[in-house]
Amino acid sequence: VQLVESGGGLVQPGGSLRLSCAASGFTFRSKDMTWYRQAPGKEREWVAEISSRDGSTRYADSVKGRFTISRDNAKKTVYLQMNSLKPEDTAVYYCNAPAFPRYWGKGTLVTVSS
């Protein structure tokens, strides 16, 4: 199992970023996928999840209405579109397949600052 996140960077408050997570080593289309984040000095927290069965999505209250998770099974990639970013969204963002809880990528850093 390999997960490689990308797309992070520095963005001003109110801006947008799209994160990507390329997956390999398992049957991507049959696995639910999630995004987590870890802010400096804080615990890792769940952000969003997308179902493999019907594409349904769930979000943490803190990002609901601003973030959108999606997937492309042909590319074995899960995305996180982040809009209206706030300084409190600053964190390292990770993707994960709940079926393989021990496997994590290196993450991608998102910094929201003016």
N, CA, C and O atoms as CSV, one atom per row, in Angstrom:
chain,resi,resn,atom,element,x,y,z
A,1,VAL,N,N,0.847,-1.189,0.000
A,1,VAL,CA,C,0.000,0.000,0.000
A,1,VAL,C,C,0.880,1.236,0.000
A,1,VAL,O,O,1.763,1.386,0.845
A,2,GLN,N,N,0.630,2.118,-0.957
A,2,GLN,CA,C,1.379,3.376,-1.006
A,2,GLN,C,C,0.413,4.523,-1.273
A,2,GLN,O,O,-0.457,4.439,-2.140
A,3,LEU,N,N,0.590,5.591,-0.511
A,3,LEU,CA,C,-0.241,6.777,-0.638
A,3,LEU,C,C,0.681,7.983,-0.749
A,3,LEU,O,O,1.542,8.190,0.106
A,4,VAL,N,N,0.503,8.777,-1.798
A,4,VAL,CA,C,1.374,9.929,-2.025
A,4,VAL,C,C,0.512,11.173,-2.205
A,4,VAL,O,O,-0.199,11.325,-3.198
A,5,GLU,N,N,0.598,12.051,-1.218
A,5,GLU,CA,C,-0.170,13.291,-1.243
A,5,GLU,C,C,0.623,14.400,-1.929
A,5,GLU,O,O,1.852,14.420,-1.875
A,6,SER,N,N,-0.088,15.315,-2.570
A,6,SER,CA,C,0.545,16.465,-3.213
A,6,SER,C,C,-0.462,17.598,-3.325
A,6,SER,O,O,-1.658,17.416,-3.095
A,7,GLY,N,N,0.047,18.774,-3.684
A,7,GLY,CA,C,-0.827,19.912,-3.924
A,7,GLY,C,C,-0.848,20.966,-2.843
A,7,GLY,O,O,-1.487,22.006,-3.003
A,8,GLY,N,N,-0.158,20.716,-1.740
A,8,GLY,CA,C,-0.137,21.704,-0.679
A,8,GLY,C,C,0.684,22.920,-1.051
A,8,GLY,O,O,1.340,22.957,-2.091
A,9,GLY,N,N,0.633,23.928,-0.168
A,9,GLY,CA,C,1.392,25.138,-0.415
A,9,GLY,C,C,0.928,26.257,0.480
A,9,GLY,O,O,0.149,26.055,1.412
A,10,LEU,N,N,1.421,27.448,0.179
A,10,LEU,CA,C,1.046,28.648,0.927
A,10,LEU,C,C,-0.072,29.365,0.175
A,10,LEU,O,O,0.026,29.607,-1.028
A,11,VAL,N,N,-1.124,29.695,0.898
A,11,VAL,CA,C,-2.261,30.370,0.279
A,11,VAL,C,C,-2.793,31.410,1.255
A,11,VAL,O,O,-2.720,31.225,2.470
A,12,GLN,N,N,-3.324,32.492,0.727
A,12,GLN,CA,C,-3.896,33.543,1.570
A,12,GLN,C,C,-5.271,33.126,2.087
A,12,GLN,O,O,-5.954,32.320,1.455
A,13,PRO,N,N,-5.674,33.667,3.223
A,13,PRO,CA,C,-7.047,33.404,3.699
A,13,PRO,C,C,-8.070,33.735,2.618
A,13,PRO,O,O,-7.974,34.755,1.935
A,14,GLY,N,N,-9.052,32.848,2.483
A,14,GLY,CA,C,-10.055,32.996,1.439
A,14,GLY,C,C,-9.700,32.313,0.140
A,14,GLY,O,O,-10.536,32.203,-0.757
A,15,GLY,N,N,-8.465,31.852,0.031
A,15,GLY,CA,C,-8.023,31.208,-1.190
A,15,GLY,C,C,-8.427,29.750,-1.284
A,15,GLY,O,O,-9.140,29.226,-0.428
A,16,SER,N,N,-7.952,29.103,-2.347
A,16,SER,CA,C,-8.305,27.712,-2.622
A,16,SER,C,C,-7.061,26.897,-2.960
A,16,SER,O,O,-6.059,27.421,-3.445
A,17,LEU,N,N,-7.160,25.607,-2.689
A,17,LEU,CA,C,-6.149,24.634,-3.093
A,17,LEU,C,C,-6.851,23.323,-3.398
A,17,LEU,O,O,-7.916,23.033,-2.853
A,18,ARG,N,N,-6.241,22.535,-4.276
A,18,ARG,CA,C,-6.727,21.177,-4.503
A,18,ARG,C,C,-5.609,20.193,-4.196
A,18,ARG,O,O,-4.543,20.224,-4.811
A,19,LEU,N,N,-5.870,19.335,-3.250
A,19,LEU,CA,C,-4.928,18.291,-2.887
A,19,LEU,C,C,-5.242,17.017,-3.666
A,19,LEU,O,O,-6.393,16.736,-3.999
A,20,SER,N,N,-4.191,16.259,-3.943
A,20,SER,CA,C,-4.328,14.967,-4.602
A,20,SER,C,C,-3.640,13.894,-3.772
A,20,SER,O,O,-2.680,14.163,-3.050
A,21,CYS,N,N,-4.147,12.682,-3.889
A,21,CYS,CA,C,-3.516,11.533,-3.233
A,21,CYS,C,C,-3.530,10.372,-4.220
A,21,CYS,O,O,-4.587,9.836,-4.555
A,22,ALA,N,N,-2.358,9.999,-4.673
A,22,ALA,CA,C,-2.220,8.876,-5.587
A,22,ALA,C,C,-2.024,7.603,-4.791
A,22,ALA,O,O,-1.134,7.521,-3.945
A,23,ALA,N,N,-2.862,6.603,-5.065
A,23,ALA,CA,C,-2.828,5.348,-4.311
A,23,ALA,C,C,-2.341,4.210,-5.191
A,23,ALA,O,O,-2.567,4.201,-6.401
A,24,SER,N,N,-1.677,3.263,-4.575
A,24,SER,CA,C,-1.239,2.070,-5.280
A,24,SER,C,C,-1.088,0.927,-4.291
A,24,SER,O,O,-1.016,1.135,-3.080
A,25,GLY,N,N,-1.041,-0.287,-4.833
A,25,GLY,CA,C,-0.820,-1.451,-3.980
A,25,GLY,C,C,-2.081,-2.113,-3.458
A,25,GLY,O,O,-2.009,-3.082,-2.702
A,26,PHE,N,N,-3.232,-1.599,-3.855
A,26,PHE,CA,C,-4.492,-2.221,-3.466
A,26,PHE,C,C,-5.554,-1.861,-4.503
A,26,PHE,O,O,-5.331,-1.016,-5.370
A,27,THR,N,N,-6.713,-2.517,-4.398
A,27,THR,CA,C,-7.791,-2.293,-5.355
A,27,THR,C,C,-8.533,-1.020,-4.972
A,27,THR,O,O,-9.494,-1.048,-4.204
A,28,PHE,N,N,-8.072,0.081,-5.516
A,28,PHE,CA,C,-8.536,1.404,-5.115
A,28,PHE,C,C,-10.052,1.546,-5.234
A,28,PHE,O,O,-10.694,2.094,-4.338
A,29,ARG,N,N,-10.620,1.062,-6.320
A,29,ARG,CA,C,-12.035,1.335,-6.597
A,29,ARG,C,C,-12.966,0.705,-5.556
A,29,ARG,O,O,-14.124,1.103,-5.431
A,30,SER,N,N,-12.464,-0.261,-4.825
A,30,SER,CA,C,-13.320,-0.955,-3.859
A,30,SER,C,C,-13.098,-0.497,-2.419
A,30,SER,O,O,-13.626,-1.106,-1.489
A,31,LYS,N,N,-12.334,0.555,-2.230
A,31,LYS,CA,C,-12.002,0.997,-0.875
A,31,LYS,C,C,-12.485,2.425,-0.632
A,31,LYS,O,O,-12.288,3.313,-1.462
A,32,ASP,N,N,-13.123,2.630,0.525
A,32,ASP,CA,C,-13.420,3.978,0.973
A,32,ASP,C,C,-12.092,4.714,1.189
A,32,ASP,O,O,-11.069,4.106,1.504
A,33,MET,N,N,-12.139,6.022,1.014
A,33,MET,CA,C,-10.932,6.838,1.203
A,33,MET,C,C,-11.248,8.036,2.087
A,33,MET,O,O,-12.359,8.564,2.068
A,34,THR,N,N,-10.263,8.450,2.853
A,34,THR,CA,C,-10.449,9.561,3.773
A,34,THR,C,C,-9.291,10.550,3.670
A,34,THR,O,O,-8.208,10.221,3.187
A,35,TRP,N,N,-9.548,11.757,4.131
A,35,TRP,CA,C,-8.519,12.768,4.341
A,35,TRP,C,C,-8.494,13.100,5.840
A,35,TRP,O,O,-9.529,13.228,6.495
A,36,TYR,N,N,-7.277,13.232,6.343
A,36,TYR,CA,C,-7.050,13.678,7.709
A,36,TYR,C,C,-6.118,14.886,7.646
A,36,TYR,O,O,-5.519,15.175,6.610
A,37,ARG,N,N,-6.011,15.574,8.760
A,37,ARG,CA,C,-5.026,16.648,8.862
A,37,ARG,C,C,-4.491,16.719,10.283
A,37,ARG,O,O,-5.142,16.306,11.243
A,38,GLN,N,N,-3.281,17.258,10.382
A,38,GLN,CA,C,-2.654,17.430,11.692
A,38,GLN,C,C,-2.018,18.801,11.753
A,38,GLN,O,O,-1.050,19.087,11.048
A,39,ALA,N,N,-2.571,19.641,12.601
A,39,ALA,CA,C,-2.032,20.977,12.799
A,39,ALA,C,C,-0.888,20.919,13.799
A,39,ALA,O,O,-0.815,19.985,14.598
A,40,PRO,N,N,0.006,21.903,13.769
A,40,PRO,CA,C,1.131,21.911,14.703
A,40,PRO,C,C,0.669,21.806,16.156
A,40,PRO,O,O,-0.171,22.586,16.604
A,41,GLY,N,N,1.220,20.845,16.882
A,41,GLY,CA,C,0.905,20.684,18.282
A,41,GLY,C,C,-0.448,20.075,18.582
A,41,GLY,O,O,-0.875,20.052,19.736
A,42,LYS,N,N,-1.132,19.579,17.551
A,42,LYS,CA,C,-2.465,19.004,17.761
A,42,LYS,C,C,-2.518,17.549,17.272
A,42,LYS,O,O,-1.640,17.074,16.551
A,43,GLU,N,N,-3.582,16.870,17.696
A,43,GLU,CA,C,-3.808,15.501,17.254
A,43,GLU,C,C,-4.254,15.487,15.793
A,43,GLU,O,O,-4.820,16.457,15.291
A,44,ARG,N,N,-3.987,14.374,15.131
A,44,ARG,CA,C,-4.491,14.198,13.775
A,44,ARG,C,C,-6.008,14.121,13.825
A,44,ARG,O,O,-6.563,13.440,14.688
A,45,GLU,N,N,-6.687,14.809,12.913
A,45,GLU,CA,C,-8.139,14.806,12.921
A,45,GLU,C,C,-8.696,14.413,11.558
A,45,GLU,O,O,-8.112,14.719,10.518
A,46,TRP,N,N,-9.809,13.745,11.586
A,46,TRP,CA,C,-10.507,13.325,10.375
A,46,TRP,C,C,-11.153,14.534,9.715
A,46,TRP,O,O,-11.721,15.390,10.393
A,47,VAL,N,N,-11.064,14.600,8.376
A,47,VAL,CA,C,-11.583,15.742,7.636
A,47,VAL,C,C,-12.755,15.355,6.743
A,47,VAL,O,O,-13.798,16.008,6.761
A,48,ALA,N,N,-12.581,14.285,5.957
A,48,ALA,CA,C,-13.608,13.928,4.984
A,48,ALA,C,C,-13.440,12.472,4.570
A,48,ALA,O,O,-12.363,11.889,4.697
A,49,GLU,N,N,-14.535,11.902,4.072
A,49,GLU,CA,C,-14.515,10.509,3.606
A,49,GLU,C,C,-15.402,10.366,2.387
A,49,GLU,O,O,-16.429,11.034,2.265
A,50,ILE,N,N,-14.990,9.482,1.480
A,50,ILE,CA,C,-15.795,9.184,0.302
A,50,ILE,C,C,-15.962,7.679,0.170
A,50,ILE,O,O,-15.001,6.918,0.292
A,51,SER,N,N,-17.181,7.268,-0.078
A,51,SER,CA,C,-17.504,5.851,-0.179
A,51,SER,C,C,-17.064,5.283,-1.529
A,51,SER,O,O,-17.124,5.958,-2.556
A,52,SER,N,N,-16.623,4.028,-1.497
A,52,SER,CA,C,-16.317,3.327,-2.745
A,52,SER,C,C,-17.585,2.783,-3.377
A,52,SER,O,O,-17.631,2.557,-4.587
A,53,ARG,N,N,-18.607,2.573,-2.573
A,53,ARG,CA,C,-19.818,1.900,-3.064
A,53,ARG,C,C,-20.675,2.828,-3.910
A,53,ARG,O,O,-21.115,2.461,-4.999
A,54,ASP,N,N,-20.911,4.051,-3.394
A,54,ASP,CA,C,-21.839,4.945,-4.105
A,54,ASP,C,C,-21.320,6.382,-4.230
A,54,ASP,O,O,-22.035,7.265,-4.704
A,55,GLY,N,N,-20.088,6.605,-3.806
A,55,GLY,CA,C,-19.508,7.945,-3.916
A,55,GLY,C,C,-20.049,8.939,-2.913
A,55,GLY,O,O,-19.782,10.136,-3.022
A,56,SER,N,N,-20.805,8.466,-1.937
A,56,SER,CA,C,-21.317,9.389,-0.926
A,56,SER,C,C,-20.177,9.931,-0.089
A,56,SER,O,O,-19.134,9.294,0.054
A,57,THR,N,N,-20.388,11.117,0.462
A,57,THR,CA,C,-19.325,11.817,1.177
A,57,THR,C,C,-19.786,12.263,2.560
A,57,THR,O,O,-20.975,12.472,2.802
A,58,ARG,N,N,-18.823,12.404,3.452
A,58,ARG,CA,C,-19.053,12.939,4.790
A,58,ARG,C,C,-17.934,13.903,5.121
A,58,ARG,O,O,-16.807,13.755,4.647
A,59,TYR,N,N,-18.256,14.901,5.945
A,59,TYR,CA,C,-17.269,15.934,6.270
A,59,TYR,C,C,-17.308,16.273,7.755
A,59,TYR,O,O,-18.343,16.175,8.414
A,60,ALA,N,N,-16.148,16.674,8.255
A,60,ALA,CA,C,-16.103,17.253,9.590
A,60,ALA,C,C,-16.849,18.580,9.566
A,60,ALA,O,O,-16.860,19.276,8.550
A,61,ASP,N,N,-17.472,18.926,10.690
A,61,ASP,CA,C,-18.235,20.169,10.747
A,61,ASP,C,C,-17.360,21.382,10.419
A,61,ASP,O,O,-17.838,22.365,9.854
A,62,SER,N,N,-16.093,21.303,10.774
A,62,SER,CA,C,-15.200,22.444,10.586
A,62,SER,C,C,-14.924,22.763,9.121
A,62,SER,O,O,-14.485,23.869,8.808
A,63,VAL,N,N,-15.172,21.818,8.219
A,63,VAL,CA,C,-14.878,22.051,6.801
A,63,VAL,C,C,-16.107,21.940,5.916
A,63,VAL,O,O,-16.033,22.199,4.714
A,64,LYS,N,N,-17.222,21.561,6.492
A,64,LYS,CA,C,-18.438,21.345,5.715
A,64,LYS,C,C,-18.835,22.632,4.980
A,64,LYS,O,O,-18.858,23.716,5.562
A,65,GLY,N,N,-19.145,22.482,3.697
A,65,GLY,CA,C,-19.508,23.631,2.885
A,65,GLY,C,C,-18.335,24.338,2.250
A,65,GLY,O,O,-18.528,25.188,1.380
A,66,ARG,N,N,-17.115,24.009,2.662
A,66,ARG,CA,C,-15.914,24.633,2.100
A,66,ARG,C,C,-15.032,23.625,1.365
A,66,ARG,O,O,-14.391,23.975,0.375
A,67,PHE,N,N,-14.993,22.399,1.829
A,67,PHE,CA,C,-14.148,21.361,1.241
A,67,PHE,C,C,-15.019,20.352,0.495
A,67,PHE,O,O,-16.165,20.099,0.868
A,68,THR,N,N,-14.450,19.785,-0.562
A,68,THR,CA,C,-15.128,18.737,-1.330
A,68,THR,C,C,-14.155,17.609,-1.612
A,68,THR,O,O,-13.084,17.825,-2.179
A,69,ILE,N,N,-14.533,16.413,-1.214
A,69,ILE,CA,C,-13.724,15.223,-1.509
A,69,ILE,C,C,-14.299,14.552,-2.748
A,69,ILE,O,O,-15.515,14.493,-2.932
A,70,SER,N,N,-13.406,14.049,-3.594
A,70,SER,CA,C,-13.841,13.344,-4.799
A,70,SER,C,C,-12.797,12.281,-5.143
A,70,SER,O,O,-11.709,12.252,-4.568
A,71,ARG,N,N,-13.146,11.416,-6.085
A,71,ARG,CA,C,-12.217,10.359,-6.460
A,71,ARG,C,C,-12.308,10.071,-7.941
A,71,ARG,O,O,-13.348,10.262,-8.572
A,72,ASP,N,N,-11.190,9.604,-8.482
A,72,ASP,CA,C,-11.121,9.145,-9.866
A,72,ASP,C,C,-10.572,7.734,-9.817
A,72,ASP,O,O,-9.368,7.536,-9.650
A,73,ASN,N,N,-11.443,6.757,-9.962
A,73,ASN,CA,C,-11.016,5.373,-9.832
A,73,ASN,C,C,-10.065,4.956,-10.952
A,73,ASN,O,O,-9.181,4.127,-10.739
A,74,ALA,N,N,-10.242,5.519,-12.125
A,74,ALA,CA,C,-9.349,5.182,-13.239
A,74,ALA,C,C,-7.920,5.638,-12.949
A,74,ALA,O,O,-6.957,4.978,-13.340
A,75,LYS,N,N,-7.794,6.766,-12.264
A,75,LYS,CA,C,-6.456,7.293,-11.940
A,75,LYS,C,C,-5.996,6.861,-10.552
A,75,LYS,O,O,-4.878,7.176,-10.144
A,76,LYS,N,N,-6.852,6.140,-9.824
A,76,LYS,CA,C,-6.515,5.703,-8.465
A,76,LYS,C,C,-6.093,6.889,-7.611
A,76,LYS,O,O,-5.081,6.845,-6.912
A,77,THR,N,N,-6.876,7.930,-7.681
A,77,THR,CA,C,-6.544,9.177,-7.005
A,77,THR,C,C,-7.779,9.721,-6.285
A,77,THR,O,O,-8.896,9.673,-6.801
A,78,VAL,N,N,-7.544,10.238,-5.080
A,78,VAL,CA,C,-8.581,10.929,-4.338
A,78,VAL,C,C,-8.154,12.384,-4.193
A,78,VAL,O,O,-6.972,12.687,-4.035
A,79,TYR,N,N,-9.125,13.267,-4.249
A,79,TYR,CA,C,-8.853,14.702,-4.231
A,79,TYR,C,C,-9.539,15.368,-3.040
A,79,TYR,O,O,-10.507,14.846,-2.487
A,80,LEU,N,N,-9.020,16.519,-2.667
A,80,LEU,CA,C,-9.678,17.365,-1.681
A,80,LEU,C,C,-9.615,18.796,-2.191
A,80,LEU,O,O,-8.561,19.432,-2.164
A,81,GLN,N,N,-10.752,19.293,-2.652
A,81,GLN,CA,C,-10.852,20.688,-3.077
A,81,GLN,C,C,-11.170,21.527,-1.844
A,81,GLN,O,O,-12.169,21.304,-1.161
A,82,MET,N,N,-10.302,22.492,-1.576
A,82,MET,CA,C,-10.451,23.312,-0.373
A,82,MET,C,C,-10.664,24.758,-0.791
A,82,MET,O,O,-9.794,25.366,-1.414
A,83,ASN,N,N,-11.807,25.300,-0.450
A,83,ASN,CA,C,-12.156,26.689,-0.761
A,83,ASN,C,C,-12.339,27.485,0.526
A,83,ASN,O,O,-12.480,26.924,1.612
A,84,SER,N,N,-12.335,28.791,0.377
A,84,SER,CA,C,-12.537,29.691,1.531
A,84,SER,C,C,-11.638,29.306,2.695
A,84,SER,O,O,-12.084,29.199,3.838
A,85,LEU,N,N,-10.379,29.103,2.388
A,85,LEU,CA,C,-9.451,28.625,3.398
A,85,LEU,C,C,-9.255,29.642,4.520
A,85,LEU,O,O,-9.275,30.852,4.299
A,86,LYS,N,N,-9.066,29.117,5.724
A,86,LYS,CA,C,-8.874,29.925,6.930
A,86,LYS,C,C,-7.526,29.592,7.545
A,86,LYS,O,O,-6.992,28.509,7.303
A,87,PRO,N,N,-6.968,30.490,8.326
A,87,PRO,CA,C,-5.691,30.184,8.982
A,87,PRO,C,C,-5.757,28.897,9.806
A,87,PRO,O,O,-4.758,28.185,9.911
A,88,GLU,N,N,-6.891,28.594,10.377
A,88,GLU,CA,C,-7.017,27.374,11.181
A,88,GLU,C,C,-7.032,26.097,10.350
A,88,GLU,O,O,-7.020,24.997,10.903
A,89,ASP,N,N,-7.058,26.234,9.032
A,89,ASP,CA,C,-6.913,25.064,8.157
A,89,ASP,C,C,-5.450,24.675,7.951
A,89,ASP,O,O,-5.161,23.645,7.341
A,90,THR,N,N,-4.542,25.481,8.449
A,90,THR,CA,C,-3.112,25.185,8.330
A,90,THR,C,C,-2.798,23.863,9.016
A,90,THR,O,O,-3.076,23.678,10.200
A,91,ALA,N,N,-2.213,22.946,8.247
A,91,ALA,CA,C,-1.929,21.598,8.758
A,91,ALA,C,C,-1.219,20.798,7.686
A,91,ALA,O,O,-1.140,21.209,6.528
A,92,VAL,N,N,-0.709,19.658,8.089
A,92,VAL,CA,C,-0.262,18.648,7.130
A,92,VAL,C,C,-1.467,17.757,6.844
A,92,VAL,O,O,-2.106,17.248,7.766
A,93,TYR,N,N,-1.769,17.575,5.574
A,93,TYR,CA,C,-2.936,16.807,5.156
A,93,TYR,C,C,-2.493,15.438,4.651
A,93,TYR,O,O,-1.539,15.316,3.883
A,94,TYR,N,N,-3.213,14.411,5.103
A,94,TYR,CA,C,-2.912,13.027,4.763
A,94,TYR,C,C,-4.148,12.338,4.197
A,94,TYR,O,O,-5.270,12.631,4.611
A,95,CYS,N,N,-3.948,11.434,3.262
A,95,CYS,CA,C,-5.047,10.566,2.872
A,95,CYS,C,C,-4.816,9.188,3.482
A,95,CYS,O,O,-3.705,8.836,3.878
A,96,ASN,N,N,-5.892,8.428,3.545
A,96,ASN,CA,C,-5.839,7.100,4.167
A,96,ASN,C,C,-6.971,6.251,3.625
A,96,ASN,O,O,-8.049,6.754,3.307
A,97,ALA,N,N,-6.714,4.970,3.526
A,97,ALA,CA,C,-7.766,3.997,3.222
A,97,ALA,C,C,-8.108,3.305,4.531
A,97,ALA,O,O,-7.259,2.609,5.087
A,98,PRO,N,N,-9.328,3.472,5.045
A,98,PRO,CA,C,-9.688,2.870,6.334
A,98,PRO,C,C,-9.467,1.366,6.394
A,98,PRO,O,O,-9.289,0.808,7.477
A,99,ALA,N,N,-9.476,0.705,5.240
A,99,ALA,CA,C,-9.219,-0.733,5.215
A,99,ALA,C,C,-7.775,-1.060,5.573
A,99,ALA,O,O,-7.454,-2.193,5.933
A,100,PHE,N,N,-6.896,-0.042,5.471
A,100,PHE,CA,C,-5.467,-0.221,5.766
A,100,PHE,C,C,-5.019,0.882,6.732
A,100,PHE,O,O,-4.266,1.776,6.345
A,101,PRO,N,N,-5.470,0.822,7.956
A,101,PRO,CA,C,-5.263,1.938,8.887
A,101,PRO,C,C,-3.817,2.223,9.236
A,101,PRO,O,O,-3.506,3.320,9.700
A,102,ARG,N,N,-2.921,1.264,9.026
A,102,ARG,CA,C,-1.523,1.497,9.390
A,102,ARG,C,C,-0.731,2.217,8.313
A,102,ARG,O,O,0.405,2.632,8.543
A,103,TYR,N,N,-1.331,2.367,7.133
A,103,TYR,CA,C,-0.572,2.919,6.013
A,103,TYR,C,C,-0.922,4.390,5.804
A,103,TYR,O,O,-2.080,4.758,5.606
A,104,TRP,N,N,0.107,5.202,5.855
A,104,TRP,CA,C,-0.034,6.638,5.683
A,104,TRP,C,C,1.054,7.148,4.760
A,104,TRP,O,O,2.164,6.616,4.738
A,105,GLY,N,N,0.730,8.182,4.000
A,105,GLY,CA,C,1.751,8.849,3.217
A,105,GLY,C,C,2.520,9.846,4.060
A,105,GLY,O,O,2.356,9.901,5.279
A,106,LYS,N,N,3.359,10.631,3.405
A,106,LYS,CA,C,4.145,11.643,4.116
A,106,LYS,C,C,3.349,12.921,4.335
A,106,LYS,O,O,3.752,13.782,5.117
A,107,GLY,N,N,2.228,13.043,3.651
A,107,GLY,CA,C,1.394,14.216,3.814
A,107,GLY,C,C,1.845,15.376,2.936
A,107,GLY,O,O,2.922,15.352,2.341
A,108,THR,N,N,0.991,16.386,2.875
A,108,THR,CA,C,1.330,17.607,2.145
A,108,THR,C,C,0.934,18.801,3.012
A,108,THR,O,O,-0.165,18.844,3.565
A,109,LEU,N,N,1.838,19.760,3.119
A,109,LEU,CA,C,1.646,20.879,4.033
A,109,LEU,C,C,0.819,21.975,3.380
A,109,LEU,O,O,1.114,22.429,2.274
A,110,VAL,N,N,-0.220,22.386,4.090
A,110,VAL,CA,C,-1.043,23.524,3.673
A,110,VAL,C,C,-0.868,24.628,4.708
A,110,VAL,O,O,-1.109,24.423,5.897
A,111,THR,N,N,-0.450,25.789,4.247
A,111,THR,CA,C,-0.276,26.943,5.136
A,111,THR,C,C,-1.178,28.057,4.636
A,111,THR,O,O,-1.070,28.496,3.491
A,112,VAL,N,N,-2.066,28.504,5.507
A,112,VAL,CA,C,-2.992,29.585,5.169
A,112,VAL,C,C,-2.583,30.808,5.976
A,112,VAL,O,O,-2.755,30.856,7.194
A,113,SER,N,N,-2.044,31.788,5.278
A,113,SER,CA,C,-1.502,32.951,5.964
A,113,SER,C,C,-1.412,34.121,4.997
A,113,SER,O,O,-1.200,33.946,3.797
A,114,SER,N,N,-1.578,35.313,5.548
A,114,SER,CA,C,-1.419,36.515,4.728
A,114,SER,C,C,0.005,37.061,4.868
A,114,SER,O,O,0.340,38.074,4.254
